[in-house]
Structure formats: structure tokens, C-alpha cells
Amino acid sequence: MSVLLETKEVSKSYGSYQVLRDISIVISEGEFISVVGPNGAGKTTLVNVLTGLAPPSSGSVLFKGSDVSYFGPVQLAKMGMARAFQLVHVFPELTVGETIAVAALSKSERNWNLWRSARSFNDVEDRVKDVARIFGLQRKLHTIAGQLSQGEKKLLDVASAFALKPDVILLDEPTSGVSTADKHGIMRTLIAAAREAGIGALIQVEHDMDLVSEYSDRVVAIFGGKILADKPPNEFFADPHLIETVVGKAPGSQTCW
């Protein structure tokens, strides 16, 4: 498997406060990585560094073999990195189709004419329909985004990231705010969509240990700004001390925190 994304001894400080310390991770094509850890461990800061929102204080970030440590999110998106946030970022007055079209157009060379009707661009219209189909939103193309359920809004937010045709997608708690009954459905949709769309790797920050256990290829645990563990799920969840340290609860207690 080829390496898509890598950090080499990445640290991040804000003034005298060091959030990340010598983080080294290698993410290869075909992997689904879950980043876990208690609140304040540095998970979101790591994702911000990976996606160009916060440059590292030291160390380097490599994307598809190129040093992108100080690239911004727009430049990284053009290279093939996309991010979906914990809080849904949809335009409530746009339809589902228009929301996906905005993302698809921003990837093209025609983003200078963003608000022109997407219908005049056959390739963009086809992309919108295809992404909507992958996420089960094809019957909602003309629905105003603000009228969707929370679960559908989550899917639309991720669908917009997929419309960028990325190699890597970073997901910040993709099931937060969604009912327990809908969480597994969303995860299955995400993984199936990634396979169909040819996404190289998925990286998620996730608090729900049941989801982490069932869907991850690897679990990267961060504690105190350092990597505490980088293991397959069966090895990670077989270590009671590790689980208690990361989750903050004794083994056998509720796994969603």
C-alpha cells in the first residue's frame, strides 16, 4: 500500500502551551484510521495541522510524498485533501443539489463563476447526481438543506467533501448529534461511499468506542499531546489499562464518552 499522509515528529504550541509533542503517523491507501483520546488530548489540533488550519511548530507533514507543512486548506483541497467538521456546515437556504454543486464547482477551474447555474455544466451536474446517489440523497436533490434531519445534514456535509474528489477525507466526529439508532447507518454509508468513490483513506476523530471498534482498521490514541498507542482495534481493545487511560472509565463501563 502506498503512503498517502504522514507526520514526522510534529509538535504544535500556542505560546508556552504545547498541544502536540513529536507526533509521527503513517497513513496508507485503503486505511480507515480512528483518532481517539480524552478531551484536551490534542485530537482536533492534530486534524487542524493535517488540513492546513494550523501549521506545525516543528516537524513536517507529507501528503502524497510532498511536504505540505505550511500549505493552507484551499491548496490542500486542490491537492486532494478534504475535511468534514463536527458541526454541520451546510447552507440552510440552498437545496441539497446546490450544496453539492458548490463543492464540485470549487474543485473545477470554473470556481470564479461559482454562482452560475450548475446545470450549464454537464460534468458538474453528473457529479452532483452521482454523489447524491452514493449517499442516498438522490430523492432530496431539490430539498432545502435546512429542512433535512440532523442525520441527513451530516451526510450532506460529508457528501460535499466527497464532491471535491479527494484522496483523503478527515472526519471530525461524523456521528455527533445523531441518534444512536442512526450512527451505524451513517458509518456504513460513509465506508461504502468511500469505496465506491475511490477515496484513498478515511481519518476520523471519534468518541464512540463502539463505532471505533467496529469500523476502524487502526486506532491512534492521543494522550497529553503524545501518541499513546497505534494499534489494530482487536489489540487496542484487548488492553484494559489502555482503554481506561484513553476513555477515562474502567473496563466494562459505557464505551461511548
C-alpha positions in Angstrom: 0.0 0.0 0.0 1.3 3.5 -0.9 1.6 6.1 1.8 -0.9 9.0 1.4 -0.4 11.1 4.5 2.5 11.2 7.1 3.6 13.3 10.0 7.2 13.3 11.2 7.7 14.4 14.8 5.0 17.1 14.5 4.7 19.4 17.5 2.3 22.3 18.0 2.5 25.0 20.6 0.4 28.1 21.3 2.8 30.4 23.2 4.1 28.4 26.1 1.4 25.8 25.9 2.4 22.7 23.9 -0.6 20.8 22.5 1.2 18.2 20.4 4.5 16.5 21.1 6.5 14.7 18.4 3.6 13.1 16.6 4.6 10.6 13.9 1.9 8.7 12.0 1.9 7.0 8.6 -1.5 6.6 6.8 -1.6 4.3 3.8 -4.0 3.9 0.9 -7.1 1.9 1.9 -6.9 2.6 5.6 -9.7 3.8 7.9 -8.0 5.4 11.0 -9.8 6.5 14.2 -8.1 9.1 16.4 -9.2 8.8 20.0 -8.4 10.4 23.3 -9.9 12.3 26.2 -11.0 15.9 25.8 -8.0 18.2 25.5 -5.7 15.4 24.3 -4.9 17.2 21.1 -7.1 15.3 18.6 -8.7 18.4 16.9 -5.3 20.2 16.9 -3.8 17.3 15.0 -6.6 17.4 12.4 -6.1 21.1 12.1 -2.4 20.6 11.4 -3.1 17.9 8.9 -5.6 20.1 7.0 -3.6 23.3 7.0 -5.6 25.2 9.5 -2.8 25.3 12.0 0.9 24.9 10.8 3.1 22.8 12.9 5.5 24.5 15.3 8.1 21.8 14.4 8.2 18.6 12.4 6.7 18.1 9.0 3.5 16.9 7.2 3.8 14.9 4.0 0.9 14.4 1.6 1.4 12.1 -1.3 5.1 12.5 -0.9 5.2 16.3 -0.8 6.0 18.4 2.2 2.8 20.4 2.9 3.5 21.6 6.4 2.7 25.2 5.6 0.1 24.8 2.9 -3.3 26.2 3.6 -6.6 24.3 3.5 -7.6 25.6 0.0 -4.3 24.5 -1.5 -4.6 21.1 0.2 -8.1 20.7 -1.0 -6.9 21.2 -4.6 -4.3 18.6 -4.0 -6.9 16.1 -2.8 -7.5 16.5 0.9 -11.0 17.3 2.3 -12.5 17.7 5.7 -15.9 17.4 7.2 -16.4 19.1 10.5 -18.0 18.1 13.8 -20.6 20.9 13.5 -22.6 20.6 10.3 -21.6 23.3 7.7 -24.4 23.3 5.2 -26.0 26.4 3.7 -29.6 26.2 5.1 -31.2 28.1 2.2 -29.6 26.1 -0.6 -31.0 22.8 -1.9 -29.1 19.5 -1.5 -28.2 19.6 -5.1 -26.9 23.2 -4.9 -24.9 22.5 -1.8 -23.1 19.6 -3.5 -22.7 21.7 -6.7 -20.9 24.4 -4.8 -18.3 21.9 -3.7 -18.0 20.3 -7.1 -17.5 23.7 -8.8 -14.9 24.8 -6.3 -12.8 21.9 -7.4 -13.0 22.8 -11.0 -11.3 25.6 -12.9 -14.6 27.4 -13.1 -14.8 28.4 -9.4 -14.5 32.0 -10.5 -18.1 31.7 -11.8 -19.4 29.8 -8.7 -22.9 31.1 -8.7 -23.7 30.4 -12.3 -26.3 27.6 -12.7 -24.6 24.3 -12.4 -27.0 22.9 -15.0 -24.9 24.5 -17.7 -22.0 22.3 -16.7 -22.9 18.7 -17.6 -19.9 17.2 -15.8 -20.8 19.1 -12.6 -24.4 18.1 -12.8 -23.4 14.4 -13.3 -21.1 14.7 -10.3 -23.9 16.1 -8.2 -26.3 13.3 -9.1 -23.6 10.6 -8.6 -22.6 11.9 -5.1 -26.2 12.3 -4.0 -26.9 8.7 -5.1 -23.9 7.4 -3.2 -25.2 9.0 0.0 -28.8 8.1 -0.6 -29.8 11.7 -1.1 -30.9 11.4 -4.8 -34.6 12.0 -3.8 -33.6 15.1 -1.8 -31.8 17.0 -4.5 -34.4 19.7 -4.6 -35.0 19.8 -0.8 -33.8 22.8 1.1 -30.8 21.8 3.2 -32.3 23.4 6.3 -35.3 21.1 6.2 -33.2 17.9 6.4 -32.9 15.7 9.5 -29.7 16.0 11.5 -28.6 12.7 10.1 -29.2 13.8 6.6 -27.4 17.1 7.2 -24.4 15.1 8.4 -24.5 13.0 5.3 -24.8 16.1 3.1 -21.8 17.8 4.8 -19.7 14.7 4.1 -21.1 14.4 0.6 -19.9 17.9 -0.1 -16.4 16.8 0.9 -16.7 13.8 -1.4 -17.7 16.1 -4.3 -14.2 17.5 -4.2 -12.9 14.1 -5.4 -10.3 13.9 -2.6 -7.7 11.2 -1.9 -8.1 11.6 1.8 -11.0 12.8 3.9 -10.8 13.8 7.6 -13.9 13.5 9.6 -14.4 15.3 12.9 -16.9 13.2 14.9 -19.1 12.4 11.9 -21.9 11.0 14.0 -22.0 13.7 16.7 -25.6 15.0 17.4 -27.1 12.0 15.7 -29.3 9.4 17.4 -27.7 6.2 18.5 -30.0 4.3 16.1 -28.7 6.3 13.1 -25.0 6.2 13.9 -24.2 2.8 12.4 -26.2 3.6 9.3 -24.2 6.7 8.8 -20.9 4.9 9.3 -21.9 2.1 6.9 -22.9 4.7 4.3 -19.6 6.6 4.7 -17.5 3.5 4.2 -19.5 2.2 1.3 -19.4 5.7 -0.3 -15.6 5.9 0.2 -15.1 2.5 -1.5 -17.3 3.4 -4.5 -15.9 6.9 -4.9 -12.3 5.6 -4.7 -11.3 7.6 -1.6 -7.8 6.6 -0.7 -8.1 6.9 3.1 -10.5 8.0 5.8 -9.4 9.5 9.1 -11.9 10.2 11.8 -11.9 11.8 15.3 -14.5 9.8 17.2 -15.7 9.4 20.8 -18.0 6.5 20.4 -15.8 3.4 21.1 -18.4 1.0 19.7 -18.0 2.7 16.3 -14.3 2.8 16.6 -14.1 -0.9 17.4 -16.4 -2.0 14.6 -15.2 0.2 11.6 -11.5 1.1 12.2 -8.5 -0.5 10.6 -6.3 1.2 13.2 -6.8 3.2 16.3 -4.5 6.0 17.1 -4.8 7.1 20.8 -3.5 10.5 21.9 -3.0 11.4 25.5 -1.3 14.6 26.7 -0.4 15.6 23.2 1.6 12.4 22.6 0.7 9.1 20.8 -0.1 6.6 23.5 -1.0 3.8 21.1 -1.3 3.0 17.4 -2.8 -0.5 17.1 -5.4 -2.5 15.2 -8.8 -2.5 17.1 -8.5 -6.0 18.4 -5.2 -5.2 20.1 -6.3 -1.8 21.3 -9.5 -3.0 22.9 -7.7 -6.0 24.5 -5.7 -3.7 26.7 -7.8 -2.8 29.8 -5.2 -0.3 31.1 -5.0 1.5 27.7 -8.8 1.7 27.5 -9.1 3.1 31.0 -6.4 5.7 30.3 -7.9 6.8 27.0 -11.6 6.6 27.8 -11.3 7.6 31.4 -13.6 4.8 32.6 -13.0 1.4 33.9 -13.3 -1.5 31.5 -16.8 -2.8 31.2 -18.4 0.6 31.7 -20.3 2.5 29.0 -18.0 2.8 25.9 -19.4 6.0 24.5 -18.0 9.0 26.2 
